[in-house]
Amino acid sequence: MIFELQDDYIELFKLIKVLDLVDSGADAKRIVGEGFVRRNGEVELRKRAKIISGDVIEIAEVRVEVK
C-alpha cells in the first residue's frame, strides 16, 4: 500500500487512523504503544512520531510506503 503525503509529515497514529486500519485514534495509539507497529524495520513506540516520505510502516501483514 502507498500513502501520498499532503504535507511534510504525518503523525504515526494519524496515519494509522487515516488508512482505516483501526476504528479510532485511541485504537491507533494503543497498538503503537503496545509495540505492534514497525517503522523502517524497527519497533516504533512514539505515537506522534513524524512519518516522512521514504518511511515504511508495518502493522501485522500491512506494509505502507510513504511517498
RANORBEL-V76013 format. One record per backbone hydrogen bond with DSSP energy under -0.5 kcal/mol. NH is the residue of the N-H (numbers start at 1). CO is the residue of the C=O. E is the energy in kcal/mol with one decimal. If there is no record, write none. Layout:
((NH,CO,E) (NH,CO,E))
This chain:
((3,65,-2.9) (4,2,-0.5) (5,3,-0.6) (10,51,-1.7) (12,49,-1.8) (13,47,-2.4) (15,11,-2.2) (16,12,-2.2) (17,13,-1.8) (18,14,-3.1) (19,15,-2.0) (20,17,-1.9) (21,16,-1.9) (28,24,-1.9) (29,25,-2.5) (30,26,-2.1) (31,27,-2.4) (32,28,-1.8) (33,29,-2.6) (34,30,-1.9) (35,32,-1.8) (36,31,-2.4) (38,58,-2.6) (39,42,-3.5) (40,38,-0.5) (40,56,-3.3) (42,39,-1.9) (44,37,-2.7) (45,43,-0.6) (47,45,-0.8) (49,46,-1.5) (51,10,-2.9) (51,49,-0.8) (52,50,-0.5) (54,66,-3.3) (55,52,-2.1) (57,64,-2.7) (58,38,-2.6) (59,62,-2.4) (60,36,-0.7) (62,59,-2.6) (64,57,-3.3) (65,1,-2.9) (65,63,-0.5) (66,55,-2.6) (66,64,-0.5) (67,3,-2.9) (67,65,-0.5))
